[in-house]
């Protein structure tokens, strides 16, 4: 194995920043730092997704809400991405008997948006490449980080390349290598906890021979949920008329009567399971029994780390800092908000990273902890309460409060999803106060 030293002496007057991970958050961060004048080297372990398919096993589409859009607007790409997105204005709840109920997400056509993860990533990569001070390298596997001097080692083929910079950002996702290496540094706290549920993805194909909205087999302006208390199926629309579906189910169960990925082994058991709990979806799903049998369940886990910044040299951002479960649809929104608020701190402190980094950690960690907790709680709301009559009545009462006193009462979901300037931590605090009031009222 050969070793090369990559120091890039060009434009050395501006500080150099290495970003590990060119997913959506890493690519957005590269755009922001490039426009701030920094020399940015963006490294990705996978191949270029614009040339190769790399998203097997990852959610094809994700939900973007106002926090994410605000960050994309700050770099001028929101309208381009929204052109290929679908507005989901409501939940449609599918009961076991096939009865449908609807819950609006907000008011005045407020919506969360189903977007293609690959499309968002690729457009941000292209935007980053257009910045003259940003260089992107693919198929570069991170091997080592020096947390004292911000030098990193990447491996490509049989070459080991040392890249020295002034600062390093770990934007390399929920399974972050930067974070794993940081665990070897002094006083670095790390915890990871798994949800009982795991998930697999299924598919509803578009109607053949149809065009426009007629291609969709269900209401396209909705996130569809089949809540079954301990488990659920959800479906998000795609622009081609299909729906990407996710089945969340306990990975294992102690009681043989409980359903789990481990307990559903035979084709007969799986068939009975789907027909018993998702009978109305069976006419829509593509080969759900066969897909269930051949797919491995993916785990759901939460990550908590402290600090996010080591030695004022290396920082974590996005899922690398705060991997969360997907039940509030805020994972990427929170990562994008990390980037937007970091940009504001760069301006506020005029590029003084000894002030930027501590302010970044202080501002973002408390809010990431809050939305991680809210996302964990929201599984119960989606899988159990969303089909409960009393809960639906409570939501109607809260919506009426908001209509009558909009300055005094904003529902928690709206605070998280449609109030991008309200910190997650403040939304959690107010939401807990509202919960106590509603418990007494109900």
C-alpha positions as CSV (number, residue, x, y, z in Angstrom):
1,X,0.0,0.0,0.0
2,X,1.4,3.4,-1.0
3,X,1.0,6.6,1.0
4,X,0.4,10.0,-0.5
5,X,0.2,13.3,1.3
6,X,-2.6,15.6,0.1
7,X,-2.2,19.1,1.4
8,X,-3.5,21.2,-1.5
9,X,-1.4,24.4,-1.3
10,X,-3.7,26.4,-3.6
11,X,-5.6,29.2,-1.9
12,X,-3.9,28.4,1.4
13,X,-4.9,31.8,2.8
14,X,-8.3,30.4,3.8
15,X,-8.7,27.6,6.3
16,X,-9.1,24.0,5.0
17,X,-12.0,21.8,6.2
18,X,-12.4,18.1,5.6
19,X,-15.9,16.6,5.6
20,X,-16.3,12.8,5.9
21,X,-19.5,11.7,4.4
22,X,-21.2,13.1,1.2
23,X,-24.8,12.2,2.0
24,X,-27.4,15.0,2.1
25,X,-26.1,16.6,5.2
26,X,-22.4,16.4,4.2
27,X,-23.2,17.8,0.7
28,X,-25.2,20.7,2.2
29,X,-22.5,21.4,4.6
30,X,-20.0,21.5,1.8
31,X,-22.1,24.1,-0.1
32,X,-22.3,26.3,3.0
33,X,-18.6,26.1,3.8
34,X,-17.6,26.5,0.2
35,X,-19.7,29.7,-0.1
36,X,-18.1,31.0,3.1
37,X,-14.8,30.8,1.3
38,X,-13.3,27.7,3.0
39,X,-11.2,25.1,1.1
40,X,-13.5,22.1,1.4
41,X,-12.5,18.5,0.8
42,X,-15.6,16.2,0.8
43,X,-15.0,12.5,1.0
44,X,-17.5,9.7,0.5
45,X,-16.9,6.0,1.0
46,X,-19.5,4.9,-1.6
47,X,-19.5,5.4,-5.3
48,X,-21.1,8.6,-6.8
49,X,-24.8,8.0,-6.6
50,X,-25.3,10.0,-9.8
51,X,-23.4,7.3,-11.7
52,X,-24.2,4.2,-9.6
53,X,-27.1,3.0,-7.6
54,X,-26.1,3.0,-3.9
55,X,-29.4,3.3,-2.0
56,X,-30.4,-0.3,-1.7
57,X,-31.5,-1.0,1.9
58,X,-32.1,2.7,2.6
59,X,-35.4,4.5,2.6
60,X,-36.2,5.5,-1.0
61,X,-38.2,8.5,0.1
62,X,-38.2,10.7,3.2
63,X,-40.3,13.4,4.7
64,X,-39.1,17.0,4.5
65,X,-40.8,19.7,6.5
66,X,-40.3,23.4,7.1
67,X,-37.0,23.1,9.0
68,X,-35.5,21.2,6.1
69,X,-36.9,23.6,3.5
70,X,-35.6,26.6,5.4
71,X,-32.1,25.2,5.2
72,X,-32.5,24.4,1.5
73,X,-33.9,27.8,0.8
74,X,-30.7,29.3,2.4
75,X,-28.6,27.8,-0.4
76,X,-31.2,28.5,-3.1
77,X,-32.2,24.9,-4.0
78,X,-35.5,24.5,-2.3
79,X,-37.7,25.2,-5.4
80,X,-35.7,22.8,-7.5
81,X,-36.1,19.9,-5.1
82,X,-39.8,20.8,-4.4
83,X,-40.5,20.4,-8.1
84,X,-40.1,16.6,-7.7
85,X,-41.7,16.4,-4.2
86,X,-45.2,15.5,-3.2
87,X,-47.1,17.4,-0.6
88,X,-48.7,15.2,2.1
89,X,-51.3,17.3,3.8
90,X,-52.8,14.7,6.0
91,X,-52.6,11.3,7.6
92,X,-55.0,8.6,6.3
93,X,-55.6,6.0,8.9
94,X,-56.4,2.5,7.7
95,X,-58.4,0.5,10.4
96,X,-58.3,-3.3,10.5
97,X,-61.8,-3.4,9.0
98,X,-60.8,-1.2,6.2
99,X,-62.5,2.0,7.4
100,X,-60.5,5.2,6.6
101,X,-60.2,8.3,8.8
102,X,-58.2,11.4,8.0
103,X,-56.2,13.9,10.1
104,X,-54.9,17.1,8.6
105,X,-51.3,17.8,9.5
106,X,-51.8,21.5,9.9
107,X,-54.0,24.3,8.5
108,X,-54.1,26.4,5.3
109,X,-52.6,23.6,3.2
110,X,-49.6,23.0,5.5
111,X,-47.9,19.8,4.5
112,X,-44.9,17.6,4.9
113,X,-43.3,16.6,1.7
114,X,-42.3,13.2,0.3
115,X,-39.0,13.6,-1.4
116,X,-36.5,11.2,-3.0
117,X,-33.4,10.7,-0.8
118,X,-31.3,10.1,-3.8
119,X,-32.6,13.1,-5.7
120,X,-32.0,15.5,-2.7
121,X,-28.5,14.0,-2.3
122,X,-27.6,14.3,-6.0
123,X,-28.8,17.8,-6.4
124,X,-26.8,18.9,-3.4
125,X,-23.7,17.2,-4.7
126,X,-24.0,19.0,-8.0
127,X,-24.5,22.3,-6.2
128,X,-21.4,21.6,-4.0
129,X,-19.3,20.7,-7.1
130,X,-20.2,24.1,-8.6
131,X,-18.4,25.8,-5.7
132,X,-14.8,26.6,-6.8
133,X,-13.3,25.8,-3.4
134,X,-15.1,22.4,-3.0
135,X,-13.5,19.2,-4.1
136,X,-15.4,15.9,-3.9
137,X,-13.8,12.4,-3.9
138,X,-15.8,9.2,-3.9
139,X,-14.8,5.6,-2.9
140,X,-12.6,7.0,-0.2
141,X,-12.9,5.0,3.0
142,X,-12.0,6.8,6.2
143,X,-9.3,4.9,8.2
144,X,-8.1,7.3,10.8
145,X,-8.6,10.8,12.3
146,X,-6.0,12.7,14.3
147,X,-8.2,14.7,16.8
148,X,-5.3,16.9,17.7
149,X,-4.3,18.3,14.3
150,X,-7.3,17.5,12.0
151,X,-5.4,15.2,9.7
152,X,-7.4,12.3,8.3
153,X,-6.4,9.1,6.4
154,X,-8.5,7.8,3.6
155,X,-8.1,4.6,1.6
156,X,-8.8,4.3,-2.1
157,X,-8.0,1.0,-3.8
158,X,-4.6,0.2,-2.4
159,X,-3.6,3.8,-1.8
160,X,-3.6,5.4,1.7
161,X,-4.0,9.2,1.5
162,X,-3.3,11.5,4.4
163,X,-5.4,14.7,4.2
164,X,-4.4,17.6,6.5
165,X,-6.8,20.3,7.3
166,X,-7.6,22.9,9.9
167,X,-10.9,21.2,10.9
168,X,-12.8,18.0,10.3
169,X,-16.6,17.4,10.2
170,X,-18.0,13.9,10.6
171,X,-21.1,13.9,8.5
172,X,-21.0,10.2,7.9
173,X,-24.3,9.1,9.2
174,X,-25.8,6.9,11.8
175,X,-22.9,4.4,11.6
176,X,-20.3,7.2,11.7
177,X,-16.7,6.1,11.5
178,X,-15.6,9.5,12.9
179,X,-17.8,8.9,15.9
180,X,-16.4,5.5,16.4
181,X,-12.9,6.9,16.4
182,X,-13.9,9.7,18.7
183,X,-14.7,7.0,21.3
184,X,-11.0,6.5,21.7
185,X,-10.5,10.1,22.9
186,X,-10.6,11.1,26.6
187,X,-14.0,11.9,28.2
188,X,-16.1,11.1,25.2
189,X,-19.5,9.8,26.3
190,X,-21.4,7.5,23.9
191,X,-24.6,5.5,24.2
192,X,-26.7,3.6,21.7
193,X,-30.1,2.1,22.4
194,X,-32.2,-0.1,20.1
195,X,-36.0,0.2,19.7
196,X,-37.9,-3.1,20.1
197,X,-39.0,-2.6,16.5
198,X,-37.1,-3.2,13.3
199,X,-38.3,-2.6,9.7
200,X,-38.4,-3.7,6.1
201,X,-39.6,-1.8,3.1
202,X,-42.3,-3.0,0.7
203,X,-43.8,-1.4,-2.4
204,X,-47.1,-0.4,-4.0
205,X,-46.7,-0.1,-7.7
206,X,-48.4,2.6,-9.8
207,X,-51.4,1.7,-11.9
208,X,-50.4,0.4,-15.3
209,X,-51.4,2.4,-18.3
210,X,-52.5,5.5,-16.3
211,X,-51.1,9.0,-16.2
212,X,-51.1,11.9,-13.8
213,X,-52.9,11.4,-10.5
214,X,-54.7,8.3,-11.9
215,X,-51.5,6.4,-11.4
216,X,-51.9,6.4,-7.7
217,X,-53.8,3.6,-6.1
218,X,-54.4,5.6,-2.9
219,X,-54.8,9.3,-2.0
220,X,-51.4,10.8,-3.1
221,X,-51.6,13.8,-0.8
222,X,-51.4,11.7,2.4
223,X,-49.1,9.7,4.5
224,X,-50.9,6.4,4.9
225,X,-50.8,4.5,8.3
226,X,-52.1,1.1,9.2
227,X,-51.7,1.4,13.1
228,X,-51.8,-1.9,14.9
229,X,-50.6,-1.0,18.4
230,X,-47.3,-2.8,18.7
231,X,-46.6,-2.6,15.0
232,X,-47.7,-0.6,11.9
233,X,-47.4,-0.2,8.2
234,X,-46.9,3.2,6.6
235,X,-46.8,4.4,2.9
236,X,-45.3,7.5,1.3
237,X,-46.2,8.5,-2.3
238,X,-43.6,8.8,-5.0
239,X,-43.8,11.0,-8.1
240,X,-44.0,7.9,-10.4
241,X,-47.3,6.9,-8.8
242,X,-45.9,4.2,-6.6
243,X,-45.8,4.2,-2.8
244,X,-42.8,3.2,-0.6
245,X,-44.1,1.2,2.3
246,X,-42.4,0.5,5.6
247,X,-43.4,-2.3,8.0
248,X,-42.4,-1.6,11.6
249,X,-42.6,-4.7,13.7
250,X,-40.9,-6.0,16.9
251,X,-37.7,-7.8,16.1
252,X,-38.5,-10.6,18.6
253,X,-41.1,-11.4,21.2
254,X,-41.1,-13.4,24.4
255,X,-44.6,-14.6,23.9
256,X,-45.4,-16.9,21.0
257,X,-48.7,-15.1,20.5
258,X,-47.0,-11.8,19.8
259,X,-46.0,-11.1,16.2
260,X,-42.3,-10.3,15.4
261,X,-39.8,-10.8,12.6
262,X,-38.4,-13.7,14.5
263,X,-41.7,-15.4,15.2
264,X,-43.0,-15.1,11.6
265,X,-41.0,-17.8,9.9
266,X,-43.3,-19.9,7.7
267,X,-45.1,-18.7,4.6
268,X,-48.4,-19.7,6.1
269,X,-47.8,-17.6,9.2
270,X,-46.7,-14.6,7.2
271,X,-49.7,-14.9,4.9
272,X,-52.1,-15.1,7.8
273,X,-50.4,-12.2,9.5
274,X,-50.8,-9.9,6.4
275,X,-54.4,-11.0,5.7
276,X,-55.4,-10.5,9.4
277,X,-53.9,-7.1,9.9
278,X,-53.5,-5.5,6.5
279,X,-56.3,-7.0,4.5
280,X,-57.1,-3.8,2.6
281,X,-53.4,-3.4,1.7
282,X,-53.0,-6.9,0.3
283,X,-54.7,-5.9,-3.0
284,X,-52.2,-3.0,-3.3
285,X,-48.8,-4.4,-2.1
286,X,-46.4,-6.0,-4.6
287,X,-45.6,-9.6,-3.4
288,X,-45.6,-8.7,0.3
289,X,-45.3,-12.3,1.5
290,X,-42.3,-13.1,-0.8
291,X,-40.7,-9.7,0.0
292,X,-41.1,-10.3,3.8
293,X,-39.4,-13.7,3.5
294,X,-36.4,-12.6,1.5
295,X,-35.6,-9.4,3.3
296,X,-33.6,-8.9,6.5
297,X,-35.1,-6.6,9.1
298,X,-33.2,-3.4,9.7
299,X,-32.7,-2.2,13.3
300,X,-33.9,1.2,14.7
301,X,-31.6,2.8,17.2
302,X,-30.9,6.1,19.0
303,X,-27.5,7.6,19.5
304,X,-26.4,10.0,22.2
305,X,-22.9,11.5,22.3
306,X,-21.2,14.2,24.3
307,X,-19.2,16.2,23.3
308,X,-20.0,16.8,19.6
309,X,-16.8,18.8,19.2
310,X,-13.4,17.4,20.2
311,X,-10.4,19.7,20.8
312,X,-12.0,22.5,18.7
313,X,-10.7,20.5,15.7
314,X,-13.2,17.7,14.9
315,X,-17.0,18.0,15.0
316,X,-20.0,15.7,14.4
317,X,-23.0,16.8,12.5
318,X,-26.3,15.2,11.3
319,X,-26.9,11.6,12.1
320,X,-23.3,11.2,13.2
321,X,-24.2,13.4,16.2
322,X,-27.8,12.4,16.8
323,X,-29.1,9.4,15.0
324,X,-32.8,9.1,15.8
325,X,-35.8,6.9,15.0
326,X,-37.9,8.0,12.0
327,X,-41.3,8.4,13.7
328,X,-41.4,12.2,13.7
329,X,-39.9,12.4,10.2
330,X,-37.2,14.9,11.5
331,X,-33.9,13.1,11.0
332,X,-32.8,14.9,7.8
333,X,-34.7,18.0,8.8
334,X,-32.6,18.2,12.0
335,X,-29.4,17.5,10.2
336,X,-30.2,20.3,7.7
337,X,-31.0,22.6,10.6
338,X,-27.6,21.8,12.1
339,X,-26.0,23.1,8.8
340,X,-28.2,26.2,8.6
341,X,-27.5,27.2,12.2
342,X,-23.8,26.5,11.8
343,X,-23.8,28.9,8.9
344,X,-25.4,31.6,11.1
345,X,-22.7,31.0,13.7
346,X,-19.9,31.4,11.2
347,X,-21.3,34.8,10.2
348,X,-22.0,35.8,13.8
349,X,-18.4,35.0,15.0
350,X,-16.7,36.0,11.7
351,X,-15.0,32.7,11.2
352,X,-13.6,32.3,14.7
353,X,-13.9,28.6,15.2
354,X,-12.9,28.7,18.8
355,X,-16.2,30.6,19.3
356,X,-18.2,28.8,16.6
357,X,-17.6,25.2,17.8
358,X,-18.7,25.7,21.5
359,X,-21.7,27.8,20.3
360,X,-22.6,25.1,17.8
361,X,-22.6,22.3,20.4
362,X,-24.5,24.5,22.9
363,X,-27.2,25.4,20.4
364,X,-27.7,22.1,18.7
365,X,-27.2,19.3,21.3
366,X,-30.1,20.3,23.5
367,X,-32.4,20.5,20.5
368,X,-31.2,17.2,19.0
369,X,-31.8,15.5,22.3
370,X,-35.3,16.9,22.4
371,X,-36.3,15.8,18.9
372,X,-34.7,12.4,19.5
373,X,-37.0,12.0,22.5
374,X,-40.0,13.2,20.6
375,X,-39.3,10.8,17.8
376,X,-39.1,7.9,20.2
377,X,-42.4,8.8,21.8
378,X,-44.2,9.3,18.5
379,X,-44.1,5.6,17.6
380,X,-46.9,5.2,20.2
381,X,-48.9,8.0,18.7
382,X,-48.6,6.6,15.2
383,X,-49.0,2.9,15.8
384,X,-51.6,3.0,18.6
385,X,-53.2,6.4,19.4
386,X,-53.7,7.5,15.8
387,X,-56.6,5.0,15.5
388,X,-58.0,5.8,19.0
389,X,-61.3,7.7,19.1
390,X,-60.5,9.7,22.3
391,X,-57.1,10.6,20.9
392,X,-58.7,11.8,17.7
393,X,-61.2,13.9,19.7
394,X,-58.3,15.4,21.7
395,X,-56.6,16.4,18.5
396,X,-59.7,18.1,17.3
397,X,-60.0,20.0,20.5
398,X,-56.4,21.1,20.3
399,X,-57.0,22.2,16.7
400,X,-60.0,24.3,17.9
401,X,-57.8,25.9,20.6
402,X,-55.3,26.8,17.9
403,X,-58.1,28.3,15.7
404,X,-59.5,30.4,18.6
405,X,-56.2,31.4,20.2
406,X,-53.3,30.9,17.7
407,X,-50.9,32.9,19.8
408,X,-51.6,30.9,23.0
409,X,-51.9,27.3,21.7
410,X,-50.0,25.7,18.8
411,X,-50.2,21.9,18.7
412,X,-46.9,20.1,19.3
413,X,-46.8,18.6,15.9
414,X,-47.2,22.0,14.3
415,X,-44.4,23.4,16.6
416,X,-42.0,20.7,15.5
417,X,-43.0,20.5,11.8
418,X,-44.3,24.0,10.8
419,X,-42.4,26.3,13.2
420,X,-38.8,26.2,11.9
421,X,-37.6,29.1,14.1
422,X,-38.9,27.5,17.3
423,X,-36.2,25.3,18.9
424,X,-37.0,21.6,19.3
425,X,-36.3,21.9,23.0
426,X,-38.8,24.7,23.5
427,X,-41.4,22.7,21.5
428,X,-40.9,19.7,23.8
429,X,-41.2,21.9,26.9
430,X,-44.4,23.5,25.7
431,X,-45.8,20.1,24.4
432,X,-45.3,18.5,27.9
433,X,-47.3,21.4,29.5
434,X,-50.0,21.0,26.9
435,X,-50.1,17.3,27.5
436,X,-50.8,17.8,31.2
437,X,-53.6,20.3,30.4
438,X,-55.2,17.9,27.9
439,X,-55.0,14.9,30.3
440,X,-57.0,16.9,32.9
441,X,-59.5,18.2,30.2
442,X,-60.1,14.7,28.7
